[in-house]
Amino acid sequence: MQDIGDNNIVVLCVLKGGYKFCADLVEHIKTLSRNSERSVSMKVDFVRLKSYHPAWLNREIFGELKHKKEAYKKWKLGQMTREEYKNIAQACRGVIRKAKAQLELQLARDRKDNKKGFYRYVSNKKKVRESVGPLLNVEGNLVTDDVEKTEALNASFFFFFFFFFFDLHRQGQRPDCCTGQHSMRRR
């Protein structure tokens, strides 16, 4: 909200979803203006932000996802068998997979005319979050530093594999990595 000049108030409401909060705020300001000694002219602009949805997400897929959520609730309440829910979830995944493939095919076809869309899609696919949360080290202390996390993971893997190979050796077996086979073999 800004005060422009002596008698003008401009209200700019940025909306994501509904506009109830901004509408209530504007009504409150108008009420204050009516009750004050001088009248104030007011201009109200509502700007609606589009919430982010992937490009492949359309109305049909929204319906499939809603159906899947309803089926999950019914399954948890015992109104549907697990197999029925799995079939619905599999169908939903299939629709999503086809929509993503269709979008990628369309972007690949239009890359000459619409390079910006193609490269935006590719750059969004590259974004990967590479964070690991806090870990407990061998002593049981909470570790948050990246170097300490690395040492804790290395120590854990070392102890696991050391005792795993030691146990196999004691039983007279060789692991797959040493034999080149896909199963354990006796010596």
ChimeraX attribute file (.defattr): number of C-alpha atoms within 10 A of each C-alpha:
attribute: neighborCount
match mode: 1-to-1
recipient: residues
	/A:1	10
	/A:2	9
	/A:3	11
	/A:4	9
	/A:5	7
	/A:6	8
	/A:7	11
	/A:8	14
	/A:9	17
	/A:10	14
	/A:11	18
	/A:12	15
	/A:13	18
	/A:14	13
	/A:15	16
	/A:16	11
	/A:17	10
	/A:18	9
	/A:19	14
	/A:20	10
	/A:21	11
	/A:22	17
	/A:23	14
	/A:24	11
	/A:25	13
	/A:26	19
	/A:27	12
	/A:28	12
	/A:29	16
	/A:30	16
	/A:31	11
	/A:32	13
	/A:33	15
	/A:34	12
	/A:35	10
	/A:36	10
	/A:37	8
	/A:38	9
	/A:39	13
	/A:40	16
	/A:41	12
	/A:42	15
	/A:43	11
	/A:44	14
	/A:45	10
	/A:46	13
	/A:47	12
	/A:48	13
	/A:49	10
	/A:50	9
	/A:51	8
	/A:52	6
	/A:53	8
	/A:54	8
	/A:55	11
	/A:56	16
	/A:57	13
	/A:58	12
	/A:59	9
	/A:60	12
	/A:61	16
	/A:62	13
	/A:63	12
	/A:64	18
	/A:65	18
	/A:66	13
	/A:67	15
	/A:68	21
	/A:69	15
	/A:70	13
	/A:71	21
	/A:72	21
	/A:73	14
	/A:74	15
	/A:75	17
	/A:76	13
	/A:77	10
	/A:78	10
	/A:79	11
	/A:80	14
	/A:81	14
	/A:82	15
	/A:83	10
	/A:84	13
	/A:85	20
	/A:86	15
	/A:87	12
	/A:88	19
	/A:89	19
	/A:90	13
	/A:91	14
	/A:92	20
	/A:93	16
	/A:94	12
	/A:95	16
	/A:96	20
	/A:97	12
	/A:98	13
	/A:99	18
	/A:100	16
	/A:101	13
	/A:102	13
	/A:103	15
	/A:104	17
	/A:105	12
	/A:106	12
	/A:107	20
	/A:108	14
	/A:109	12
	/A:110	13
	/A:111	14
	/A:112	10
	/A:113	10
	/A:114	12
	/A:115	13
	/A:116	12
	/A:117	14
	/A:118	18
	/A:119	13
	/A:120	10
	/A:121	16
	/A:122	13
	/A:123	10
	/A:124	9
	/A:125	9
	/A:126	8
	/A:127	8
	/A:128	7
	/A:129	6
	/A:130	6
	/A:131	7
	/A:132	10
	/A:133	10
	/A:134	13
	/A:135	17
	/A:136	15
	/A:137	18
	/A:138	13
	/A:139	7
	/A:140	8
	/A:141	10
	/A:142	14
	/A:143	17
	/A:144	13
	/A:145	11
	/A:146	13
	/A:147	9
	/A:148	16
	/A:149	19
	/A:150	15
	/A:151	14
	/A:152	20
	/A:153	15
	/A:154	13
	/A:155	13
	/A:156	15
	/A:157	12
	/A:158	12
	/A:159	12
	/A:160	12
	/A:161	11
	/A:162	12
	/A:163	12
	/A:164	13
	/A:165	14
	/A:166	13
	/A:167	12
	/A:168	14
	/A:169	13
	/A:170	10
	/A:171	11
	/A:172	11
	/A:173	15
	/A:174	19
	/A:175	17
	/A:176	12
	/A:177	10
	/A:178	8
	/A:179	11
	/A:180	10
	/A:181	11
	/A:182	9
	/A:183	10
	/A:184	15
	/A:185	12
	/A:186	8
	/A:187	8
